[in-house]
Amino acid sequence: MDYRSAGVDIDAATKALEKVREAARSTYQPGTLSDIGSFGGLFRLDTERYKRPVLVASTDGVGTKLKIAFATGRHAGVGYDLVAHCVNDILVQGARPLFFLDYIAMGKLDGDVAASVVEGMAEACREFKLSLLGGETAEMPGFYASGEYDVAGTIIGVVEEGHIIDGSKVEPGDKLWAIPSWGLHTNGYSLARKILFEQEGFEPTDHVEALGGTIADILLAKHRCYLPELEPHLDSGAIHALAHITGGGLTDNIPRVLPEGCGVRIDLGQLRPLPVFRYLMEKGNVEEREMLRAFNMGVGMVVVASDDLGLAESWLIGEVVSGSGVEYEGAL
């Protein structure tokens, strides 16, 4: 007996590492001090830029969006999505990203698939200027179905202590501006797959006129990262709160950034749901309130501020009121 006969191929893992090494190196920022393959990643914080630096960390995955990647063989996109999602999660506290760590687990290691996922991560890291500092590729025989894998990521960012966005400045009368999403992003896929594949009987390659593309193209649309739009405003003090609209939708994510005594009122008539959300609502006979918790409904980020920041794509959807939670008025 040997490890390979038990299902773990160490040589394959070594080859996979070589495939991702160059992709990771292409993301290195000035503070990167170690190479892929080290036991730990080294990163030097720029203490000239930050006088009272606060590190911000977050970990996440991409959920059952992976099922679409498995079915189509399109794996780079979920790597990009993972980084974009994590950047957004620390962005809401005013943090700029420093570096990223990934975890990929497969039943039988497929070096080409792992490399494709990492290349997607590297694309996003280059775009948003953070280092892909390291990670883990685990081969776990019998744990994952053939051709399937899981992926997760951890991000570390930094914010000057005096510029942390924590919602403490939010008060009644502040306005809510929406910035659009590009699709489902990384949430609501279990319901979407149930409607589109189980109920409607679609295949990923089917083109649906009402959606404006194939099922795969619509469901694999990138998770938008909002750093480029919001970074120029992070240190201005004009942003009172930011809410990344992920699992739980507008209903659950906005209250996470509000101080006690504050709620919000949203005019549903001002939302701009993408065609995919209208389609899922109609075909799945999904109630309006359920749609607002399961999906982002075309809003990927909500900005809470007293004045319009002049963001090119943003529009007004509501306001902060005394109370708690989210109150909806009107109809989609």
N, C-alpha and C positions, 0 to 999 in steps of 0.2 A: 504493500500500500504506500501511496505517497499523496501529497496534497492535491496534485492535479487529478488523480483518480477520484478524490473526494469532491471535486468540482471547483477547486480554486487554482487558477493558473497564474503563478507569480510572474512568469516571463511575460505573459500578456499584459499584466499590470505595468511592468517596466516599459513595455513598448507604448502603452497608452500614455504614460507619463511623458515620454519623448514627444508624442504628438501634440500634447497641450503646452509643452514648455515654451515654445516660441510665441504661441498665442498669448500666454501670460506675460512674457517678457515685453510684448508690444504695449502693455498697459502701464508699465512701471513709471511712477512719478518720481520727482527728485528725492523724496524721503524714503524710497524703497532701498533697503540695505541687504536683503537676502534674495536668494533665487528659489525657484520651484524645486522641491525635493528636500528642503531643510525640514527639520522636525518642527520648527516654529518659524513664523515670518517676522522679519524685523522692519520696523518703520520709524523714522525719526520725525517727531512733531516739530513743526516750524514755530519755535518760540519767539522768533522776531515778529511774526505776524500776529500771534495770539498772546496777549499778556496774562489773561486769566482764562485759559482754555478749559472747556468742559467737553469730555468725550461723550458721544451719543452712540448707542449700539442698538441693533435690531436684527432679528432673525425671522426668515419667512420661507415659504415655498410657493409653488404655482398651482397647487391643487390638481383637480382632475382635468385641467387643460392638457395635462400630459397625455391623456387618453387620445386626444386629437393628434398629438405628435406621434404617438405609437402607430396610429392608423394610417398616417400619411407619410411617415418617414421624414418629417420636417422637424428637426430637433434644435436647430440653432436659435429659433425664435423663442423657445421657452428659456434658454439661457439668457437671452437679452431681457426677456420679461422679468426674470428673477432679479436681475440687477436694478432695472428701472423701478420695480416695486419697492425694493429695499431703500433705494435713494429717496423715493417719495416719503417713505415712512420716517426717516430722520429729518427730511426737509421740513416737515410740519413743525419741528421744534427749532427751526432756524439753522440746522447743521449743514455744513458742506461735507461731502464724502471724502474720506481719506483712502480706505482700502476695503477689500472684499475677500471673503473666504467662502469656498463652495464645498458641498458634500454631494456626491453622486453614488448611489447604491444600485447594483444590478444583481440579478441571479447569476448570470454568466456574463463576464465582462466582454463588451463589444467596444474595442478601442476606437473604431470609426464613429460610433454613436456618441461616446464620451467626448471625443475630440470636437464633434459638431456642437454639442451643448456648450462646451467650454469656449469655443470660438464665438458663439453668440454672446456669452458673458463678456468675453474680451472686447467685442465690438461695442457693447454698452459702456464698459469701463473706459475705453478710449474716448468715447463720445462725451462722457460726463466727468472725465479726468480723475479717475481713481485707480489704484493699483489692484490687480488681481494677485493677491499676495501669497495665496496657497490654498490648500484644500485637501480633500480625501476622496479617493475613488475606492469604494468597497465592493468586493465580489462576495455575494451571499447566496450560495447554492440552495435551492429549495425555498427561498424566502420570497422571491418575486417570480411572477409568471414569465415564460419565455418572451423575450422582446420588450419587456417592461422594465422600468427603473423609477427611482424617486430622486428628486434633486431639491436641495435646500441651500440657503446662503445666509451668511452673517456679514453685516456691514458695520464699519466703525467710521464715524464722522466727528467733526469738531465744531463747536460754536463758542464765540466769546461769551463769557458769563453774562455780561450786560446786554447781550443781544438775543438771549434765549426767548423763543416765542412759546409762552406757556398758557395763554388765554387769560391771564390775570388782568389785562387791559380791556377785555371785552365788557361792554355795557349796553343796556337797552338803547336802541336807536342806531347801533352799528348796522351796517348792511352786509348782505351775503352776495358775493360774486362767484359765479360758476365758471370754471375753465373746462372745456369739453374733453371727453374721453375719446379714444379711437375705436372702442368696441367693448367687449365684456371685460377686458383687461385680464384679471386672474381670478374672478369670482363669479359664482352662479352657474358654473359649468355642469354640475350634476343635474340641475333642473333643465338647463338648455339641452343637454344630451338626451335626457328622458323625452323631451318634447320632439326634438328634431329626428332622433334616430329610432327611438322605441315607438313613439306614437305616429310620427309622420312617415317613418320608414326611409329617410334619406340616407344616402351614402356620402362620405366626405367630398367626393368629386362632383356631386350633383350641383348644377347651377340653378339658383332660385331667383327668378326675375325680381320678386318683391324685395329681395335682400341686396340685389345688385352685384352678385358674385357667387362663387361656389360656397358650399357650407364650410369647407376647410378654410378658405380665405377669410370668411367672416369670423369664424371662431378662433383663428390663429392671428387675428389682427394684433399688432404690438400693444403692450402695456406702455402707455405714454409716460415719460418722465417729465416732471414739471420744473426741474432745476433751472434750465435755460431761461424760462420766463420769469421765475421768481427770484433768482439769485440777486439781480440788481437791487431788489427791495428788502433783502433780508436784514440789513443793518440800519434801515431807515427809521424803524420804530412805527412805520405806518401800518404794518400788518399786525393785527391784534390776535389772530388765530388762523390756523390752517387745518383743514380736515381732508385727509386722503380717503376717498370714497372707495372702500374695499368691501370685504364681507360684512353684511349688515346694512349696506347702502347708506343713503342719506339719513335714514331713521336712526341708525345706531352709531354712526361715526361722528356726526356733528356734535352730539352731546358730550363726547369724549374730550372735547377741547374747550368746553364752556365752564365758567366759574359757577359756583353755587348761586342760585337765584336768577340765572339767565336761561332762557329757552330761545327757540327760533320759530318764526312763522315763515313758511315757504308757500309761494303761489305756484301751484302745480301747472297752471297755464303758461308759466314762464319757462318750464323745462323744455328741453329739445331732445326728446328720446330719439336715438338712432333707429333706422328701420328694423334692425334685428330685435330691438326691445318691443316695438309695436307688434311685430310678427309673433314673438314668443307669447306675448300677453293674449293675443287673439287666438292662436292655435292651441295654446295650452289652457285657455280659459282661466288665466291666472288673475287673481284679484289685484286691484290697484295697489293696495297696501303691501301685499306680498311682493309685487314687483319692486317696490321702493326699498325693500329690505334685502331682496335676493340679488339685485343688479344695481349698477351705478346709474342707469337710466340716462346715460349721455353726459354725466358730470363726473369727471375724474378727480377734481380738486375743488374745494370750496375755500374762498378767501374771505375772512371776516375783517372788516376795516371800517373806519368812519368815513373815509373818502375813497373815491374811485382811484385806483392805482394807474389807470390807463393801459391795462394789459390788453393787447390787441384782440384776443379772442374771447375775453370775459364778458359776461352779461349779468344783470341783476336778477336774483331769484327770490330774495326775501330779506328779512331783517331780524335783529335780535330783540326779544321782548322779555319782560319780567315773567318768571315762571321756571319751567324746566322742560326738557325734551324737545320734540319737534312737533309743531302743529301745522297741518296742511290745510290749505284752502283752495277752492276751485277744483278742476279736474284735468287729468292728463289729456 
